[in-house]
Amino acid sequence: MTDKTAPSPDKADTGFAIPEDALILLPVRNFVGFPGTVFPLSIGRLTSVAGVERAVRDDLPIGVILQRTPEEDTPDAAGLHAMGCAAEILRYITTSEEGRHLICRGAGRFRLVELLPDAPFLVGRVEPVEDVHDTRPETEARFLHLRDLAVQLLHMLPEAPEGLADSVAQIDDPGYLADLAAGYTDMSTEERQELLETVDIAARIETMTRKLSRRVEVLRITREISAQAREELEGRHREVILREQLAAIRRELGETGTNGGEDLAELSRAIIAAGMPEETEKQALAELGRYESMGQGSAEAAMLRGWLDWMIGLPWRLPEEAGIDLATARRILDADHYGLEKIKARIIEYLAVRRLAPAGKAPILCFVGPPGVGKTSLGQSIARALRRPFARLSLGGVHDEAEIRGHRRTYVGAMPGMVIQQIRRAGARNCVMMLDEIDKMGHGIGGDPSAALLEVLDPAQNSTFHDNYLGTDFDLSHVVFLCTANTLETVLAPLRDRMEIIALPGYLEEEKLEIARRYLVPAQLAATGLTAEQVRIEDAALHSVIRGYTREAGVRGLERQIGALLRHVAVGFAEGSTDARTILAGDLPGMLGAPRFENETALRTGLPGVATGLAWTPVGGDILFIEASRVPGKGRLILTGQLGEVMRESAQAGVTLVKARARSLGIDPELFETSDIHVHVPAGATPKDGPSAGTAIFAALASLLLDRRLRSDTAMTGEISLRGLVLPVGGIREKVVAAAAAGITRVLLPERNRSDLEDIPEAARRQLEFVWLKTVDDVLAHALEPEAGAGAESAA
């Protein structure tokens, strides 16, 4: 610490001589000193430091003068006010290299004449300014009134130093009293400078009398307030102070402030900048006005602030549309997905229409297929092709309408619906939104979410989608909606009507092998921290994994098994006990255990009464065995295997057809009277239903009663009628793919399903022989093995 008796080393040019009529000037910002008052000052400019240290060393006064422009660092004469306060330095304190402080006492007024050039610090030639005294009686009376006001004010102020009021009562110099009162009165910098430049004592006394009278009157009114009101006022005052402190802390932390003026102005600017529709913007500004008038601690204010934040955060403006490059889209689809040629072609058509008619109402695509075939990833590829953000909305288990439309904001914890939430998360009003698992929505006491989706997915309505929380319309017409489902049976009929259904069938073994090579093995290598140089899986091993360890339409199970193989190898690399390795088919039992699935061909038997049917399941196609047996009885039909009502009716129709053709087939009609026929479908724990097993049931019954075996390389599907016609069925592609995977070489299909042949993959068509059926007679002609001794021609 350095004081007047021990100045710091002088850093300025000490050779500059300061004339007697000049002062070392100290330009200050936002402060005015008065003669007779003691005031502190802080200095930081190098020239000011040099000047102050010279004044301290040579015991010289300084001139404290106000800058006209606070931002100016080195003001000239035009940048300084004409009048300042000469001051004596009582103490000079140095706390650090950058921190220097003065305690000064005002000595008198001066007027700046000119600045001296070539000085190492600011030096000005000045002339003293004396007070203009007024000896009129009314001036003396005003002086006495001012002194009484000052004493009265000091008595009313609890923070006034003890004894100060008595000292002020002894002052008999009007000019000194006016300057002293000005130094300790709350006034603006401009008002202080104006009072400093007022040399007429009468005018100065009049100005200070007016200021003190107002202050005394305010304090008097405050004292007249009741104790209860004063306590309330003090509580509010304390709250205001605390809130100001909280606002300062939040500003320091970079957080938003309270609902004060600054915060409200920021919210208002944000609302205007959000680009809302005109009516929505008016509503938001009106709610902002309500928020301003609320107490911040109220629950409604917190709710309203949350609503304002949601409104501001939503992407109301439509971003600039990125161009659609169909060649790039094809490359993206081919890179992300193997096969699915018809699906890719439909997506390219969809993108082409979006490119030619961007303002048109595009259809809602719904990808339907078994798990793991790439439905969700197709949506991500479409988003990449469109160069738009991708948002995924999982609807599995959603059972409340409010999850789609939002809750009204009057409820505690209310939020917008999932659609609006995902759009805000995506940050674009034209994002690609995937509504995943649309078939797994529930229906609870909160309404039907499927019904709420009707407005979302209807191009004619979603431009004015109303979310209950927002309380206003939001335009969804530019969102590209895509849906996925495993089955359409549980989807609301009006909802299905709004979507274009695109079926994704299961993969063939060759397709799974290619997918494993291109995508699954590299992905699992990266997941386990291995490289292609460290481990390789040969194709025969992948074939064995597909056949013996997975049975699915998609490839998720295959990916898990590949991951298990690589994790087994990763343990050896982590322990340092293995080198680069190739996984062979013979290594699988030791790494994955025994095969979980057997080849279905091994399960077929050469007994009469066993037929191989084809079935469709939500996870792809499958082969189905129909077993028929005859026992002594009274002509009953026994059905087991957890068959549905439709499948039971198919069995009854099959029995009726066999009875009607008994004589032509060479079957003794008496058998039906003396025997019970038992039809069983294995895998009895699995429910089965549908009409497509009709041909297989009829073939099994005929084989049993004729005591002739059915061909073990043949599977069939088709509905039968009582007239003996074979009717078309669905799921032909999935069923044929399942037959090819099970080692079947011949399939019997309804003639009226011939148009489905083009949907069957080329690999399956090369592997299988197709026989087209018109009547049940065709079934027996092509499914029964030749009778003993029959020639090859009759067998065909």
VOLUM-539669 format. One record per residue (C-alpha): residue in one letter; x, y, z. Coordinates in pm, whole numbers, padded with zeros to 5 digits, always signed. Layout:
N
AXYZ ...
This chain:
796
M+00000+00000+00000 T+00132+00345-00093 D+00009+00672+00056 K+00089+01038+00009 T+00404+01020+00220 A+00545+00724+00029 P+00461+00745-00341 S+00536+00469-00587 P+00826+00519-00828 D+00745+00784-01086 K+00705+00636-01431 A+00645+00967-01608 D+00879+01222-01756 T+00969+01428-01443 G+01142+01691-01653 F+00812+01850-01766 A+00752+02177-01579 I+00394+02245-01469 P+00304+02616-01477 E+00153+02780-01168 D-00180+02840-01345 A-00207+02477-01461 L-00341+02156-01302 I-00271+01791-01364 L-00610+01678-01499 L-00777+01351-01409 P-01059+01280-01660 V-01332+01065-01503 R-01638+00882-01627 N-01983+00910-01465 F-01861+01105-01159 V-01862+01469-01052 G-01670+01595-00746 F-01781+01897-00538 P-01574+02142-00329 G-01572+02061+00042 T-01661+01690-00006 V-01436+01386+00034 F-01465+01127-00240 P-01281+00815-00363 L-01156+00761-00717 S-01013+00463-00906 I-00767+00512-01192 G-00641+00271-01457 R-00519+00470-01761 L-00141+00490-01786 T-00143+00866-01843 S-00370+00918-01542 V-00144+00699-01326 A+00163+00897-01434 G-00011+01229-01362 V-00133+01120-01018 E+00209+00990-00918 R+00367+01321-01022 A+00107+01510-00816 V+00170+01287-00513 R+00547+01326-00542 D+00543+01705-00580 D+00242+01756-00348 L+00037+01916-00625 P-00344+01941-00653 I-00526+01769-00936 G-00825+01867-01146 V-01113+01614-01153 I-01308+01679-01471 L-01593+01485-01636 Q-01554+01339-01987 R-01826+01414-02238 T-01790+01071-02397 P-01731+00789-02143 E-01604+00548-02410 E-01316+00773-02518 D-00981+00664-02371 T-00769+00974-02436 P-01006+01273-02453 D-00898+01608-02595 A-01023+01950-02489 A-01347+01906-02684 G-01406+01576-02508 L-01400+01734-02161 H-01655+01952-01983 A-01558+02314-01936 M-01569+02312-01556 G-01426+02070-01300 C-01334+02040-00933 A-00982+02100-00806 A-00896+01844-00538 E-00626+01764-00288 I-00501+01404-00272 L-00540+01282+00085 R-00431+00925+00020 Y-00290+00726-00271 I-00343+00348-00246 T-00186+00089-00474 T-00329-00264-00441 S-00173-00415-00756 E-00011-00313-01082 E-00358-00246-01228 G-00542-00128-00915 R-00482+00230-00794 H-00720+00431-00578 L-00734+00789-00452 I-00909+00957-00163 C-00951+01326-00246 R-01105+01635-00096 G-01261+01898-00322 A-01100+02240-00297 G-01280+02461-00549 R-01421+02503-00896 F-01208+02572-01203 R-01268+02645-01568 L-01048+02473-01830 V-00879+02722-02060 E-00658+02494-02273 L-00463+02168-02267 L-00083+02197-02265 P+00085+02010-02550 D+00386+01774-02520 A+00297+01682-02162 P+00354+01315-02061 F+00010+01325-01897 L-00298+01545-01920 V-00218+01901-01803 G-00450+02196-01852 R-00423+02570-01801 V-00715+02667-01575 E-00867+02965-01401 P-01037+02947-01059 V-01413+03006-01039 E-01545+03179-00728 D-01901+03151-00595 V-02134+03444-00665 H-02270+03537-00322 D-02618+03676-00271 T-02679+03875+00048 R-03052+03922+00000 P-03269+03821+00298 E-03475+03576+00093 T-03153+03396-00006 E-03054+03367+00360 A-03404+03235+00440 R-03374+02973+00167 F-03036+02876+00306 L-03184+02825+00652 H-03472+02624+00502 L-03225+02407+00312 R-03023+02347+00631 D-03340+02246+00818 L-03433+02009+00535 A-03085+01853+00542 V-03099+01802+00919 Q-03453+01663+00897 L-03349+01424+00621 L-03049+01298+00819 H-03271+01228+01119 M-03512+01029+00896 L-03238+00820+00739 P-03146+00527+00966 E-02815+00474+00783 A-02690+00832+00842 P-02369+00845+01058 E-02424+00949+01417 G-02349+01317+01478 L-02368+01416+01110 A-02698+01596+01157 D-02548+01808+01441 S-02250+01897+01223 V-02474+02004+00935 A-02679+02222+01175 Q-02361+02424+01249 I-02283+02508+00881 D-02320+02878+00803 D-02171+02884+00451 P-02455+02859+00194 G-02226+02749-00091 Y-02058+02478+00114 L-02396+02346+00235 A-02531+02324-00120 D-02217+02143-00244 L-02219+01908+00055 A-02586+01820-00002 A-02518+01764-00373 G-02228+01531-00296 Y-02448+01303-00086 T-02773+01324-00284 D-02885+01071-00546 M-02871+01257-00878 S-02771+01173-01234 T-02425+01259-01363 E-02569+01528-01592 E-02756+01690-01301 R-02440+01691-01088 Q-02234+01852-01364 E-02504+02114-01417 L-02501+02193-01042 L-02118+02214-01042 E-02135+02471-01323 T-02393+02675-01129 V-02184+02947-00961 D-02484+03147-00841 I-02537+03033-00483 A-02908+03132-00482 A-02978+02913-00786 R-02776+02630-00634 I-02971+02652-00305 E-03301+02653-00492 T-03208+02338-00688 M-03099+02149-00376 T-03407+02265-00181 R-03628+02115-00449 K-03436+01784-00441 L-03432+01752-00061 S-03799+01854-00025 R-03905+01572-00253 R-03688+01324-00068 V-03820+01434+00274 E-04181+01415+00150 V-04130+01059+00022 L-03984+00951+00355 R-04266+01122+00544 I-04532+00939+00338 T-04344+00614+00391 R-04349+00669+00770 E-04724+00728+00762 I-04787+00384+00614 S-04921+00135+00867 A-04688-00116+01022 Q-04854-00399+00832 A-04825-00219+00500 R-04465-00126+00576 E-04384-00486+00654 E-04540-00592+00325 L-04349-00320+00142 E-04025-00427+00304 G-04098-00786+00209 R-04153-00687-00152 H-03844-00471-00146 R-03642-00764-00014 E-03795-00989-00281 V-03703-00741-00552 I-03346-00728-00424 L-03323-01108-00408 R-03467-01142-00757 E-03220-00889-00889 Q-02939-01084-00729 L-03077-01406-00876 A-03099-01241-01218 A-02737-01129-01189 I-02628-01481-01094 R-02820-01630-01388 R-02668-01377-01625 E-02324-01473-01498 L-02406-01839-01560 G-02539-01763-01907 E-02895-01861-01816 T-03211-01671-01900 G-03325-01418-01650 T-03648-01384-01459 N-03963-01240-01605 G-03823-00891-01572 G-03810-00632-01845 E-03493-00763-02003 D-03627-01119-02017 L-03963-01008-02154 A-03795-00805-02426 E-03587-01108-02519 L-03896-01330-02530 S-04080-01076-02743 R-03792-01062-02990 A-03776-01442-02999 I-04149-01471-03071 I-04125-01224-03358 A-03813-01396-03494 A-03970-01745-03477 G-04167-01690-03798 M-04505-01797-03660 P-04825-01746-03861 E-04987-01411-03793 E-05269-01543-03572 T-05032-01767-03377 E-04790-01478-03322 K-05071-01258-03191 Q-05172-01534-02950 A-04812-01578-02829 L-04767-01203-02773 A-05097-01187-02585 E-04987-01472-02358 L-04656-01292-02310 G-04850-00991-02184 R-05030-01215-01935 Y-04699-01362-01825 E-04562-01012-01761 S-04844-00929-01521 M-04809-01250-01317 G-04606-01307-01006 Q-04308-01515-01101 G-04356-01761-00819 S-04705-01861-00930 A-04770-02202-01086 E-04951-02043-01380 A-04647-01827-01459 A-04426-02136-01472 M-04678-02312-01695 L-04704-02011-01925 R-04327-01974-01947 G-04297-02339-02049 W-04562-02285-02318 L-04377-01978-02450 D-04051-02174-02465 W-04224-02448-02669 M-04377-02197-02908 I-04044-02023-02961 G-03854-02350-03000 L-04075-02497-03274 P-03952-02469-03636 W-04233-02254-03775 R-04037-02141-04080 L-04015-02380-04373 P-03646-02439-04458 E-03522-02416-04811 E-03594-02736-04999 A-03287-02938-05096 G-03296-03072-05449 I-03369-03442-05504 D-03105-03624-05707 L-03254-03956-05821 A-02913-04100-05911 T-02786-04024-05562 A-03104-04170-05414 R-03049-04495-05605 R-02691-04514-05481 I-02804-04459-05122 L-03075-04726-05143 D-02839-04977-05307 A-02567-04906-05051 D-02800-04944-04753 H-03012-05242-04865 Y-02950-05557-05063 G-03229-05687-05286 L-03579-05538-05240 E-03575-05424-05602 K-03949-05359-05632 I-03946-05167-05305 K-03656-04951-05421 A-03828-04888-05754 R-04142-04768-05572 I-03936-04538-05350 I-03762-04390-05656 E-04107-04328-05809 Y-04211-04158-05485 L-03901-03935-05489 A-03949-03853-05857 V-04302-03730-05790 R-04175-03523-05494 R-03917-03366-05723 L-04163-03280-06001 A-04445-03168-05770 P-04293-03057-05437 A-04616-02883-05335 G-04832-03185-05415 K-04991-03413-05159 A-04766-03716-05154 P-04904-04053-05037 I-04821-04193-04696 L-04602-04500-04749 C-04649-04788-04505 F-04386-05062-04504 V-04539-05390-04389 G-04332-05698-04326 P-04178-05930-04068 P-03925-05802-03815 G-03568-05747-03927 V-03624-05697-04301 G-03518-05330-04304 K-03838-05126-04272 T-03699-04859-04040 S-03368-04835-04221 L-03557-04774-04546 G-03703-04462-04385 Q-03355-04344-04289 S-03239-04399-04647 I-03532-04192-04778 A-03437-03911-04539 R-03079-03920-04666 A-03198-03918-05026 L-03422-03618-04956 R-03146-03453-04751 R-03385-03387-04464 P-03366-03458-04089 F-03500-03796-03980 A-03734-03835-03682 R-03854-04169-03551 L-04174-04198-03348 S-04225-04538-03184 L-04596-04611-03141 G-04560-04952-02980 G-04763-04956-02658 V-04912-04608-02705 H-05268-04625-02574 D-05364-04263-02501 E-05488-04012-02756 A-05306-03735-02567 E-04973-03897-02663 I-05050-03789-03021 R-05250-03469-02969 G-05085-03350-02647 H-05237-03260-02311 R-05411-02934-02246 R-05162-02707-02077 T-05383-02656-01772 Y-05283-03005-01652 V-04978-03045-01431 G-04686-03176-01634 A-04864-03118-01966 M-04655-03147-02283 P-04720-03141-02658 G-04792-03465-02837 M-04521-03695-02966 V-04555-03562-03321 I-04480-03203-03219 Q-04201-03318-02986 Q-04027-03506-03266 I-04059-03212-03505 R-03896-02983-03249 R-03621-03240-03193 A-03565-03269-03569 G-03555-02890-03598 A-03731-02880-03936 R-04096-02859-04040 N-04025-03072-04349 C-03848-03361-04176 V-03896-03729-04262 M-04096-03883-03975 M-04112-04259-03933 L-04419-04378-03739 D-04278-04710-03623 E-04487-05012-03519 I-04818-04852-03609 D-04989-05188-03568 K-04898-05212-03198 M-05093-04913-03067 G-05337-04990-02787 H-05674-04848-02691 G-05711-04728-02332 I-05939-04509-02125 G-05762-04201-02265 G-05907-04252-02611 D-05789-04421-02929 P-05450-04295-03058 S-05524-04453-03397 A-05814-04212-03438 A-05585-03920-03350 L-05346-04029-03626 L-05622-03993-03885 E-05570-03616-03892 V-05190-03650-03884 L-05176-03879-04187 D-05450-03720-04396 P-05292-03482-04652 A-05620-03293-04673 Q-05627-03220-04298 N-05276-03217-04154 S-05201-02862-04271 T-05413-02750-03974 F-05315-03013-03718 H-05431-02898-03374 D-05217-02992-03077 N-05402-02953-02746 Y-05097-02819-02562 L-05009-02556-02822 G-05372-02453-02852 T-05312-02350-03212 D-05275-02511-03555 F-04941-02645-03678 D-04881-02724-04045 L-04773-03086-04095 S-04831-03092-04469 H-04459-03065-04548 V-04360-03355-04321 V-04285-03676-04512 F-04466-03943-04311 L-04363-04307-04335 C-04514-04594-04137 T-04405-04946-04049 A-04604-05247-03933 N-04561-05620-03900 T-04925-05687-03988 L-05224-05476-04090 E-05484-05682-03907 T-05482-05456-03600 V-05460-05126-03791 L-05780-04921-03801 A-05951-04950-04142 P-05977-04570-04200 L-05609-04544-04111 R-05516-04813-04363 D-05718-04625-04623 R-05489-04321-04583 M-05171-04520-04651 E-05017-04691-04951 I-04915-05038-04839 I-04573-05164-04949 A-04508-05524-04845 L-04153-05628-04752 P-04122-06008-04767 G-03862-06220-04593 Y-03516-06290-04736 L-03400-06603-04912 E-03095-06789-04785 E-02881-06647-05067 E-02999-06296-04985 K-02922-06345-04617 L-02576-06466-04707 E-02511-06158-04918 I-02647-05928-04647 A-02424-06097-04391 R-02119-06046-04613 R-02191-05681-04695 Y-02342-05543-04377 L-02366-05772-04077 V-02009-05901-04055 P-01847-05553-04096 A-02089-05404-03843 Q-02017-05675-03585 L-01641-05651-03648 A-01660-05282-03561 A-01879-05353-03258 T-01633-05607-03117 G-01319-05408-03197 L-01184-05660-03447 T-01064-05612-03804 A-01117-05811-04122 E-00746-05909-04111 Q-00787-06062-03764 V-01092-06279-03828 R-01280-06403-04133 I-01600-06611-04154 E-01613-06841-04453 D-01933-06865-04660 A-01998-07228-04559 A-02002-07120-04194 L-02247-06840-04271 H-02467-07090-04457 S-02463-07320-04154 V-02554-07030-03922 I-02847-06935-04147 R-02979-07291-04171 G-02907-07434-03827 Y-02911-07142-03584 T-03173-06899-03719 R-03522-06932-03853 E-03661-06590-03936 A-03773-06376-04225 G-03532-06094-04137 V-03168-06092-04033 R-03166-05975-03670 G-03114-06324-03531 L-02841-06383-03789 E-02668-06064-03677 R-02679-06178-03315 Q-02527-06515-03402 I-02249-06348-03603 G-02186-06121-03306 A-02162-06427-03079 L-01902-06584-03310 L-01689-06269-03317 R-01715-06218-02939 H-01587-06573-02893 V-01284-06488-03104 A-01242-06146-02937 V-01177-06315-02601 G-00870-06488-02747 F-00737-06161-02893 A-00796-05979-02565 E-00599-06247-02377 G-00327-06254-02643 S-00373-06624-02697 T-00478-06630-03063 D-00369-06505-03403 A-00561-06425-03719 R-00837-06682-03755 T-01088-06810-04010 I-01415-06943-03870 L-01516-07266-04048 A-01848-07449-04050 G-01702-07720-03826 D-01620-07459-03558 L-01984-07361-03503 P-02090-07632-03252 G-01799-07542-03026 M-01878-07170-03044 L-02259-07156-03071 G-02360-07497-02938 A-02562-07760-03120 P-02781-07644-03412 R-03121-07528-03293 F-03312-07608-03610 E-03312-07916-03830 N-03375-07931-04200 E-03747-07976-04250 T-03680-08242-04514 A-03556-08472-04237 L-03890-08440-04060 R-04092-08561-04357 T-04197-08921-04350 G-04305-09162-04615 L-04623-09264-04430 P-04962-09219-04599 G-05174-08937-04455 V-04894-08679-04412 A-04902-08370-04637 T-04671-08068-04648 G-04853-07735-04655 L-04733-07375-04676 A-04832-07112-04422 W-04792-06740-04377 T-04693-06593-04038 P-04625-06235-03926 V-04253-06314-03934 G-04257-06466-04284 G-04353-06790-04450 D-04325-07140-04303 I-04398-07500-04398 L-04676-07682-04219 F-04731-08058-04180 I-05084-08196-04191 E-05119-08540-04033 A-05429-08757-04077 S-05504-09087-03905 R-05798-09335-03907 V-05913-09527-03602 P-06222-09744-03543 G-06515-09530-03446 K-06848-09386-03551 G-06751-09143-03828 R-06639-08851-03617 L-06389-08585-03730 I-06132-08500-03460 L-05924-08182-03508 T-05623-08097-03289 G-05324-07864-03303 Q-05490-07544-03179 L-05668-07475-03508 G-05869-07162-03566 E-06231-07159-03678 V-06149-07103-04046 M-05899-07388-04052 R-06150-07622-03884 E-06399-07538-04157 S-06135-07618-04420 A-06089-07962-04259 Q-06464-08023-04265 A-06477-07917-04630 G-06187-08155-04708 V-06370-08450-04548 T-06686-08366-04743 L-06491-08355-05072 V-06325-08691-05002 K-06665-08846-04922 A-06816-08699-05241 R-06533-08847-05452 A-06499-09173-05260 R-06622-09407-05536 S-06431-09227-05815 L-06116-09246-05605 G-06165-09609-05515 I-06238-09551-05145 D-06488-09773-04963 P-06769-09542-04838 E-06820-09774-04540 L-06493-09649-04394 F-06655-09319-04307 E-06922-09495-04102 T-06695-09728-03907 S-06394-09503-03854 D-06306-09179-03681 I-06073-08950-03873 H-05820-08752-03670 V-05650-08452-03832 H-05358-08304-03639 V-05120-08015-03715 P-04793-08037-03515 A-04656-07746-03309 G-04975-07762-03109 A-04874-07470-02883 T-04887-07233-03181 P-05232-07106-03288 K-05305-07165-03657 D-05582-07034-03875 G-05667-06948-04232 P-05814-07121-04540 S-05487-07181-04730 A-05431-07526-04577 G-05741-07664-04755 T-05549-07840-05036 A-05299-07993-04792 I-05581-08124-04567 F-05762-08274-04864 A-05439-08435-04988 A-05363-08579-04644 L-05714-08729-04611 A-05704-08878-04962 S-05354-09019-04901 L-05470-09179-04576 L-05781-09342-04720 L-05608-09450-05044 D-05310-09574-04844 R-05077-09396-05087 R-04792-09170-04985 L-04758-08807-05089 R-04439-08689-05258 S-04186-08574-04994 D-04040-08305-05223 T-04374-08133-05273 A-04556-07866-05070 M-04890-07704-05148 T-05122-07419-05057 G-05470-07313-05163 E-05827-07284-05041 I-06082-07546-05149 S-06453-07515-05216 L-06726-07778-05193 R-06733-07783-05573 G-06375-07905-05569 L-06223-07577-05694 V-05885-07455-05571 L-05919-07089-05478 P-05641-06825-05457 V-05473-06731-05129 G-05235-06461-05010 G-04872-06459-04901 I-04751-06655-05205 R-04405-06497-05205 E-04340-06567-04836 K-04469-06923-04865 V-04259-07001-05172 V-03948-06852-05010 A-04008-07071-04703 A-04048-07378-04924 A-03719-07307-05101 A-03541-07258-04767 A-03676-07593-04640 G-03538-07788-04937 I-03869-07835-05123 T-03834-07870-05499 R-04201-07866-05613 V-04484-07639-05501 L-04852-07669-05592 L-05021-07329-05618 P-05372-07214-05723 E-05400-07132-06091 R-05549-06796-06001 N-05228-06705-05815 R-05018-06733-06133 S-04993-06352-06145 D-04793-06364-05820 L-04511-06550-05993 E-04330-06228-06082 D-04312-06133-05713 I-04116-06448-05631 P-03737-06394-05622 E-03541-06521-05919 A-03333-06752-05699 A-03646-06926-05571 R-03791-06958-05921 R-03476-07130-06040 Q-03484-07373-05747 L-03851-07473-05759 E-04089-07639-06001 F-04434-07475-06004 V-04757-07670-06062 W-05079-07472-06103 L-05401-07615-05962 K-05758-07560-06077 T-05941-07841-05892 V-05869-08086-05612 D-05828-08357-05878 D-05514-08172-05989 V-05389-08189-05629 L-05406-08568-05622 A-05268-08600-05972 H-04951-08411-05884 A-04909-08475-05510 L-04955-08854-05476 E-04666-09083-05543 P-04723-09324-05836 E-04888-09652-05754 A-04665-09954-05749 G-04597-10065-06105 A-04718-09743-06266 G-04512-09595-06541 A-04327-09270-06540 E-04589-09104-06757 S-04869-09161-06507 A-04642-09043-06229 A-04597-08709-06399 
